[in-house]
């Protein structure tokens, strides 16, 4: 290896010394500072690769190569409740799934807040519920929905939403307000029952 390196450096030195001396030093500098371009050093491009020329080493990303995705034999014993969350594609539960889009949920909350400030509580409720459709258990949407339901004089539903908020964020920023609202709604329900 060392011999090849020495031979290569000798060849480069010999090539540099065989250049004509008639060239000005300026042109000599510019030719030395610019590296020679070798088109074979360009990175490979996928649109120029011919798949038939590639070696067939058994590794393929195509559908012809099947990978076993079945769970290990002792998986049911190790994780007994994991089958509860599995959904069969043909079942009715699969049709009940919905998209998860946190950006749309955040926008729905923002629009719901606008309607809430304008005292259009029915429209605000609709937007908060839509936010919960796109992002289950969103604490902000749940809390704002509870406020909205309270304004719509639906204390039972409002109380459920406050309790749901406390389930999601028991020590969240609105936890104290939610606890106070639950107590207020409980006393209101007791007074109405008398």
C-alpha angles and dihedrals in degrees: 000000000000090000091055091050092051092046091049093050091047090052091051092049091049091050092051092049093049093060114110114264091217091083114098118250090244094060089044090055094049093049091051095047095052112073119223113257116236112192092203091065094067115112115261118263121214093222090060097048118106107211092204091065094054118099117256101230096159096259112114137155092208127108091253089077109072122202121202107240097172116125121256118274094253095043095105090053094045095046108026098170098045093093090063091073097046114105124204111226092227096048128101089245090067090059089052093062118103137194122279109223114156092180092057089045091053091049091049090052090050092051090044089055089052091053091045091055089049088052092242092136097168092057091044091052090051092052094047090050090049089051088054089050091059096038118025117214095014101168095207093051092046093050094046090047089054091052090048094049089050089054089049088056095246100130097167093057091041091054091050090053093048089051089048089053090053090050091053098041111013091174098029127137093269097038095108092048090049092051091049091048092051091052091046092050092047092053090045091053091048092051091049091051092055 
